[in-house]
Amino acid sequence: MSPGTSWKHDVFTEEGSTRIVLFGELDLRAVEQLRQVLKKATEASGRVVADLAAVSFIDSTIINVFIEARNDATVSDRSFVVASPSPPVHRVLEVTGVLGFLTGSG
């Protein structure tokens, strides 16, 4: 991560599916860049998975970005889910009531 950046990402694409592995703390500073990463992946793939195993923090602005990505994917007959949320991220998604919606399990 560069100075002033609290997160990074790696993108892996295979057979119409894209996995975006996110690392670090995702907050307001990450919103625009993350939105663009997810939009590009969703436009290029039928299925996008945001892997949150290495994310230590998210705030409500990031939850909104994930909800937007899922809604945009659904409208385009594509799929977007979050996967493997770290324990603190899992808790935030659970408390805010979006865990099942974003993981596709609810």
Disulfide bonds with the S-S distance in Angstrom:
none
